[in-house]
Amino acid sequence: MIGLKVYEMNPVTFSVIGLGSRGLGAYAPYATAHPDQMRIVAVADLVPARRQKAAAQFGLDPGAVFGSAEELLARPRLSDAIIIATQDRTHVTYALKALELGYDILLEKPVSPDKDECLRLLEAAKGSGSTVAVCHVLRYTPFYRTIKELVDRGAIGRLMNIDAVEGVGYFHMAHSFVRGNWRREDLTSPMLLQKSCHDMDILRFIVGHPCESVSSTGTLSFFKEEMAPEGAAGRCLAPCPVKDGCPFDCEKIYLTNESTGALHHPGTWPSDTVSDDTSPQAIRQALEDGPYGCCVFHCDNDVVDHQVCTLNFAGGINATFTMTGFSKENHRTIRLFGTEGELYGDTMDANLHLKRFDSDEELIPIAPTHSGHGGGDEQIMTDFIKALRGQGSLPSTLDASIESHLICFACEESRHSGGALKPVWG
Ligand SMILES: NC(=O)c1ccc[n+]([C@@H]2O[C@H](COP(=O)([O-])OP(=O)(O)OC[C@H]3O[C@@H](n4cnc5c(N)ncnc54)[C@H](O)[C@@H]3O)[C@@H](O)[C@H]2O)c1
């Protein structure tokens, strides 16, 4: 077991459990790009091909490669920090064990779809001496950081209300929330907690006051059996009379579409989720018999495809938030209204638009980024490592992350009761 942690000069050592899109795809590459800051010394995953890939990438001995998170966590602490990037319903179990072993933790969101589990982790983390950071990566993006700075310095006067939209993107909706891992609440999380806990977190961050009450409505209205066009086949690769005009056709999304297909973007998301072997032949084979080849109207999904929330913050500030699966792109927009002006941003643009009542529109440039989630995936690693080295503080504590989860739980309670106003606390 490693004793006292000495981070200042040496790279911080990491274990990674869950070597999927997030663990291996989003965070582990930081170790390759910044060997002076991060070294991966142990990994765990259920899938042998993912373990082998990680072992080769990070030069790990077989003794540092585990067949499950349980196996890795059964050992004394193997590294300074641990990344927990398994599926939603396992996070807290592993995080509690990791705390017991003395790891600092970078924990994927959502913390848990169970409110009691979230509160249990918060309690355990208090006084543990470990840092626990939840991957609310939007807090780490230049886009939202610039908005926060502008609001805090009074660029639009006193903030009154916000209108925010998350366009999930029709292909992302179909991929993750109709055919894929997050299609059912009982397997992972409700859509709002899964996809939009980021947005609740960002709204709370920008407003700077607690959210007191919420209301929400939303349904699964389109991606279901009765909406299937007449004669639609159960699987896209079977003869299907509506295939040509269907944007959700798996062959388009995963192979031929110019923005998403493997023929144009080999080895990238979303087609790399369909098959670990990312050759077009292997992807086509996986579409023949796997879940990603299922017609979007004939899956066993139950998460909502659109939802609207109203958030009432202390100080009389309120916000509306819309999650929709029916946008062309996967992007977010936000419009903030203040007593002296308004501010508009779209995560696809290079600038924010500041419109003060007393002057012409001003374009505020957003620093360009290259990593995923508008630069958040890389910046969270930089800030997490800095915080462990005592060189800075994290922009969000576990308390703040759990608070945004409580907002989601209250919205879900409201949605299930037909949109009634619900308190966030208590
Ligand atoms: N922060 C974000 O913006 C963001 C974005 C997408 C997903 N997520 C979250 O990240 C988490 C992982 O998502 P993903 O897209 O990487 O999923 P994924 O399915 O690609 O990866 C999960 C990995 O965990 C492994 N795994 C499952 N059980 C395990 C066990 N017992 N021991 C070891 N490994 C195990 C799986 O084999 C898989 O490789 C999810 O909770 C998801 O909600 C966060």
The ligand as an SDF file (V2000), in Angstrom:
LIG
                    3D

 44 48  0  0  0  0  0  0  0  0999 V2000
  -19.0680   13.2210  -18.0290 N   0  0  0  0  0  0  0  0  0  0  0  0
  -19.7380   13.0570  -19.1410 C   0  0  0  0  0  0  0  0  0  0  0  0
  -19.9930   13.9900  -19.8520 O   0  0  0  0  0  0  0  0  0  0  0  0
  -20.1930   11.6840  -19.5550 C   0  0  0  0  0  0  0  0  0  0  0  0
  -20.4870   11.4260  -20.8860 C   0  0  0  0  0  0  0  0  0  0  0  0
  -20.9040   10.1490  -21.2280 C   0  0  0  0  0  0  0  0  0  0  0  0
  -21.0300    9.1820  -20.2500 C   0  0  0  0  0  0  0  0  0  0  0  0
  -20.7700    9.4840  -18.9630 N   0  0  0  0  0  0  0  0  0  0  0  0
  -20.8910    8.4720  -17.8860 C   0  0  0  0  0  0  0  0  0  0  0  0
  -19.6800    7.7360  -17.8420 O   0  0  0  0  0  0  0  0  0  0  0  0
  -19.9210    6.3870  -17.4350 C   0  0  0  0  0  0  0  0  0  0  0  0
  -19.3080    5.4530  -18.4500 C   0  0  0  0  0  0  0  0  0  0  0  0
  -19.8600    5.7140  -19.7300 O   0  0  0  0  0  0  0  0  0  0  0  0
  -19.1730    5.1390  -21.0680 P   0  0  0  0  0  0  0  0  0  0  0  0
  -19.8200    5.8430  -22.1960 O   0  0  0  0  0  0  0  0  0  0  0  0
  -17.6920    5.1640  -20.9450 O   0  0  0  0  0  0  0  0  0  0  0  0
  -19.7140    3.6470  -21.0200 O   0  0  0  0  0  0  0  0  0  0  0  0
  -19.0240    2.3800  -21.6590 P   0  0  0  0  0  0  0  0  0  0  0  0
  -20.0540    1.3080  -21.6610 O   0  0  0  0  0  0  0  0  0  0  0  0
  -18.3700    2.7500  -22.9410 O   0  0  0  0  0  0  0  0  0  0  0  0
  -17.8760    2.0250  -20.5890 O   0  0  0  0  0  0  0  0  0  0  0  0
  -18.1380    1.4400  -19.3650 C   0  0  0  0  0  0  0  0  0  0  0  0
  -17.0710    0.3760  -19.1640 C   0  0  0  0  0  0  0  0  0  0  0  0
  -17.2090   -0.1550  -17.8580 O   0  0  0  0  0  0  0  0  0  0  0  0
  -16.9100   -1.5330  -17.9380 C   0  0  0  0  0  0  0  0  0  0  0  0
  -17.4380   -2.2230  -16.7600 N   0  0  0  0  0  0  0  0  0  0  0  0
  -18.7190   -2.5100  -16.4760 C   0  0  0  0  0  0  0  0  0  0  0  0
  -18.7920   -3.1800  -15.2920 N   0  0  0  0  0  0  0  0  0  0  0  0
  -17.5320   -3.2820  -14.8310 C   0  0  0  0  0  0  0  0  0  0  0  0
  -16.9530   -3.8590  -13.6670 C   0  0  0  0  0  0  0  0  0  0  0  0
  -17.6950   -4.4630  -12.7470 N   0  0  0  0  0  0  0  0  0  0  0  0
  -15.6210   -3.7740  -13.5260 N   0  0  0  0  0  0  0  0  0  0  0  0
  -14.8430   -3.1610  -14.4550 C   0  0  0  0  0  0  0  0  0  0  0  0
  -15.3460   -2.6150  -15.5810 N   0  0  0  0  0  0  0  0  0  0  0  0
  -16.6680   -2.6760  -15.7600 C   0  0  0  0  0  0  0  0  0  0  0  0
  -17.5670   -1.9710  -19.2490 C   0  0  0  0  0  0  0  0  0  0  0  0
  -17.0690   -3.2010  -19.7110 O   0  0  0  0  0  0  0  0  0  0  0  0
  -17.2110   -0.7990  -20.1460 C   0  0  0  0  0  0  0  0  0  0  0  0
  -16.0000   -0.9900  -20.8250 O   0  0  0  0  0  0  0  0  0  0  0  0
  -21.4370    6.2610  -17.3260 C   0  0  0  0  0  0  0  0  0  0  0  0
  -21.8370    6.3500  -15.9940 O   0  0  0  0  0  0  0  0  0  0  0  0
  -21.9670    7.4460  -18.1000 C   0  0  0  0  0  0  0  0  0  0  0  0
  -23.1970    7.8900  -17.6320 O   0  0  0  0  0  0  0  0  0  0  0  0
  -20.3360   10.6980  -18.6010 C   0  0  0  0  0  0  0  0  0  0  0  0
  1  2  1  0
  2  3  2  0
  2  4  1  0
  4  5  1  0
  4 44  2  0
  5  6  2  0
  6  7  1  0
  7  8  2  0
  8  9  1  0
  8 44  1  0
  9 10  1  0
  9 42  1  0
 10 11  1  0
 11 12  1  0
 11 40  1  0
 12 13  1  0
 13 14  1  0
 14 15  2  0
 14 16  1  0
 14 17  1  0
 17 18  1  0
 18 19  2  0
 18 20  1  0
 18 21  1  0
 21 22  1  0
 22 23  1  0
 23 24  1  0
 23 38  1  0
 24 25  1  0
 25 26  1  0
 25 36  1  0
 26 27  1  0
 26 35  1  0
 27 28  2  0
 28 29  1  0
 29 30  1  0
 29 35  2  0
 30 31  1  0
 30 32  2  0
 32 33  1  0
 33 34  2  0
 34 35  1  0
 36 37  1  0
 36 38  1  0
 38 39  1  0
 40 41  1  0
 40 42  1  0
 42 43  1  0
M  CHG  2   8   1  16  -1
M  END
$$$$
